[in-house]
Amino acid sequence: MSDSTETKTKTDYLRDVASQLKEMRHYAQTNTETLSSHWLAFDAGEYKDKTNADRIDALLNKQGKLLEDLDAAIQDIEIEINHSEQES
Protein backbone atom coordinates (compact mmCIF):
# COMPACT_ATOMS: atom_id res chain seq x y z
CA MET A 1 0.00 0.00 0.00
CA SER A 2 1.04 3.58 -0.35
CA ASP A 3 2.35 5.85 2.36
CA SER A 4 -0.53 7.23 4.44
CA THR A 5 0.77 10.81 4.07
CA GLU A 6 0.62 10.54 0.28
CA THR A 7 -2.75 10.73 -1.44
CA LYS A 8 -3.01 9.31 -4.92
CA THR A 9 -5.19 10.73 -7.61
CA LYS A 10 -7.76 8.49 -9.22
CA THR A 11 -5.57 8.32 -12.33
CA ASP A 12 -2.56 7.23 -10.29
CA TYR A 13 -4.66 4.57 -8.62
CA LEU A 14 -5.95 3.37 -12.00
CA ARG A 15 -2.36 3.11 -13.24
CA ASP A 16 -1.50 0.95 -10.22
CA VAL A 17 -4.50 -1.29 -10.84
CA ALA A 18 -3.67 -1.64 -14.55
CA SER A 19 -0.11 -2.57 -13.66
CA GLN A 20 -1.27 -5.21 -11.19
CA LEU A 21 -3.75 -6.63 -13.70
CA LYS A 22 -0.99 -6.85 -16.32
CA GLU A 23 1.13 -8.80 -13.85
CA MET A 24 -1.81 -11.11 -13.13
CA ARG A 25 -2.29 -11.58 -16.87
CA HIS A 26 1.36 -12.54 -17.27
CA TYR A 27 1.05 -15.25 -14.63
CA ALA A 28 -2.28 -16.42 -16.05
CA GLN A 29 -0.65 -16.81 -19.46
CA THR A 30 2.17 -18.86 -17.90
CA ASN A 31 -0.40 -21.06 -16.17
CA THR A 32 -2.21 -21.55 -19.48
CA GLU A 33 0.98 -22.70 -21.14
CA THR A 34 1.63 -25.16 -18.30
CA LEU A 35 -1.91 -26.53 -18.49
CA SER A 36 -1.56 -26.89 -22.26
CA SER A 37 1.53 -29.05 -21.93
CA HIS A 38 -0.22 -31.26 -19.37
CA TRP A 39 -3.28 -31.51 -21.60
CA LEU A 40 -1.12 -32.60 -24.54
CA ALA A 41 0.50 -35.32 -22.42
CA PHE A 42 -2.90 -36.72 -21.42
CA ASP A 43 -4.72 -36.16 -24.71
CA ALA A 44 -2.29 -37.29 -27.38
CA GLY A 45 0.96 -37.86 -25.57
CA GLU A 46 2.54 -40.58 -23.54
CA TYR A 47 -0.09 -40.66 -20.74
CA LYS A 48 -3.26 -41.03 -22.82
CA ASP A 49 -6.01 -40.54 -20.26
CA LYS A 50 -9.28 -39.06 -21.50
CA THR A 51 -10.61 -38.28 -18.01
CA ASN A 52 -7.61 -36.17 -17.05
CA ALA A 53 -7.41 -34.64 -20.53
CA ASP A 54 -11.06 -33.56 -20.22
CA ARG A 55 -10.47 -32.09 -16.74
CA ILE A 56 -7.48 -30.11 -17.93
CA ASP A 57 -9.38 -29.01 -21.03
CA ALA A 58 -12.11 -27.59 -18.78
CA LEU A 59 -9.46 -25.73 -16.78
CA LEU A 60 -7.92 -24.40 -19.98
CA ASN A 61 -11.29 -23.03 -21.05
CA LYS A 62 -11.73 -21.27 -17.70
CA GLN A 63 -8.18 -19.94 -17.82
CA GLY A 64 -8.79 -18.68 -21.36
CA LYS A 65 -11.90 -16.84 -20.16
CA LEU A 66 -9.86 -15.31 -17.32
CA LEU A 67 -7.26 -14.08 -19.82
CA GLU A 68 -9.99 -12.52 -21.98
CA ASP A 69 -11.57 -10.82 -18.96
CA LEU A 70 -8.20 -9.51 -17.74
CA ASP A 71 -7.45 -8.11 -21.20
CA ALA A 72 -10.84 -6.39 -21.32
CA ALA A 73 -10.41 -4.90 -17.84
CA ILE A 74 -6.90 -3.67 -18.66
CA GLN A 75 -8.11 -2.10 -21.88
CA ASP A 76 -11.05 -0.38 -20.18
CA ILE A 77 -8.85 1.01 -17.41
CA GLU A 78 -6.25 2.25 -19.90
CA ILE A 79 -9.00 4.02 -21.87
CA GLU A 80 -10.19 5.64 -18.64
CA ILE A 81 -6.61 6.73 -17.84
CA ASN A 82 -6.24 8.28 -21.31
CA HIS A 83 -9.53 10.17 -20.97
CA SER A 84 -8.51 11.43 -17.56
CA GLU A 85 -5.13 12.61 -18.84
CA GLN A 86 -6.73 14.41 -21.80
CA GLU A 87 -9.12 16.24 -19.49
CA SER A 88 -6.31 17.58 -17.31
N, C-alpha and C positions, 0 to 999 in steps of 0.2 A: 504494500500500500504506500501511498505517498505520505510525505511529511505533513503533520497536522497543521503546521503554520503556513503551508503552501496550498492555495486553492486553485484547482484546475478549472479551465474553461470547459464548456461542453465539448468543444472541438478537440481539445487536448484529451479529454476522456474518451471520445470516439476514436481518436488515433490509437490510444492504448488498447481499447477493445479490439479494433481491427488487427493490431499487431498480435494480440493473444489468439484471435481466431485464425490468423495465418499460421501461427505456430501449431495450433490444434490441427489444422488442415494438413500440415506437413506430416505430423505423426499419424494421422488417419490414413494418409496415402501410403506410408510405410507399412501400416497394419494391413492395408488392402493387398499390397504386394506379397506380404508374408502369407496371408490367407490364400492368395492365388497359387502360390507354390505348393501349399498343403493340399489344396483342391486338386491340382494336377496330379499329385502323387496318389491320391485316392481315386480319382476319376479315370485316368488313363495311364497312370504310372505303375510303379512297382507294387503298390499296396492296394490294388483294385478292391474298393469297398464302397458300394453304392450308398449305404446308409451314412457313412461319414462324409462322402462326397456331397450328398444332398444337404447335410447339416452345414457344411462349410459353404456351400453354394448359397444357402439362406443367409448366412452371416455376411457373405460377400455382397449380396443384394442390399442388406441393411447398411453396410459400410458404404456402399456406393451412394445410397440415399443421403447418408450423413455428409459425404463429400459434396454432393450437390447442394444440400442445405447450407453448409459452411460457405461454399462459393457464393451463393445468393446473399447470405447475410453480409459477407465481406464486401461484395459489390454495392449493396444498399448503403452500408455505412460509409464507404468511400464516396459515394455520390452525395451523401449528406454532408460529409466533410468538405467536399468541393463547393457545394452550395453555400455553406457557412463561410468559407474563405472568400468567396466572391462577394458576399454581402458585406464583409468587413473592409 
